[in-house]
Amino acid sequence: MANDKTKMRASDYRDRRRARPQGAGTSPPGRGRGQGDQRANARRNYERYIELARAAVSAGDPIEGENLYQHAEHYFRAMRELEGVQSDRGDRTS
């Protein structure tokens, strides 16, 4: 019976997740992240996943390498999309 007390039920886990204060770790109301922050994060993540993918392939794990390259591709596309938003804004002001 002591084992039953140590097991965590799924409902206990959900309750713990809900116990976090609302808005913890978010930007203040009305102040979202700027495009520059998002672009920098996308570039940083892209470079990180490329490096991890190369390391995985050179270590002999092509499956993990492909997985990591796909993650890098996601951030590459995010960078391109954010750059397009920036250039669209620049075209309008010209």
C-alpha positions in Angstrom: 0.0 0.0 0.0 2.9 2.4 0.6 3.6 2.2 -3.1 0.2 3.7 -3.9 1.1 6.9 -2.1 4.3 7.3 -4.0 2.7 7.0 -7.4 1.8 10.2 -9.1 -1.6 10.3 -10.8 -2.1 12.2 -14.0 -4.5 14.5 -12.2 -1.8 15.4 -9.7 0.5 16.4 -12.6 -2.2 18.6 -14.2 -2.9 20.3 -10.9 0.8 21.1 -10.5 1.0 22.6 -13.9 -2.1 24.8 -13.2 -0.6 26.0 -9.9 1.8 28.3 -11.7 1.0 32.0 -11.5 -0.7 33.4 -14.5 1.6 35.4 -16.8 4.8 34.0 -15.3 7.7 34.5 -17.7 5.8 36.5 -20.2 6.3 40.1 -21.4 4.3 42.8 -19.6 0.9 43.5 -21.1 1.0 45.5 -24.3 4.7 44.8 -24.8 5.4 41.8 -27.0 8.8 40.8 -28.3 10.2 42.8 -31.1 11.0 41.4 -34.5 14.7 41.8 -33.7 14.4 39.6 -30.7 12.6 36.9 -32.6 15.0 37.1 -35.5 18.0 36.8 -33.1 16.4 33.8 -31.4 15.6 32.1 -34.7 19.2 32.6 -35.9 20.6 31.4 -32.6 18.5 28.3 -32.7 19.2 27.6 -36.4 23.0 27.7 -35.7 22.6 25.6 -32.6 20.7 22.9 -34.4 23.1 22.9 -37.4 26.0 22.4 -35.0 24.2 19.6 -33.2 23.2 17.9 -36.5 26.8 18.0 -37.8 28.0 16.5 -34.5 25.4 13.7 -34.7 26.3 12.8 -38.3 30.0 12.8 -37.5 29.4 10.6 -34.5 27.7 8.1 -36.8 24.0 8.8 -36.1 22.5 9.9 -39.4 18.9 9.5 -38.1 19.5 11.9 -35.2 21.4 14.2 -37.6 18.4 14.3 -40.0 16.1 15.1 -37.1 18.3 18.0 -36.0 18.6 19.3 -39.6 14.8 19.4 -39.8 14.7 21.4 -36.6 17.3 23.8 -38.1 15.2 24.1 -41.3 12.3 25.2 -39.2 14.3 28.1 -37.7 15.8 28.9 -41.1 12.3 29.4 -42.5 11.3 31.4 -39.5 14.3 33.7 -40.1 13.4 34.2 -43.7 9.8 34.9 -42.8 10.8 37.5 -40.2 13.2 39.1 -42.7 10.4 39.3 -45.2 8.2 41.1 -42.6 11.0 43.6 -42.0 11.6 44.2 -45.7 7.8 44.7 -46.2 7.8 47.4 -43.6 10.8 49.0 -45.2 9.1 49.1 -48.6 6.1 50.8 -47.3 8.0 53.7 -45.7 10.1 54.3 -48.9 
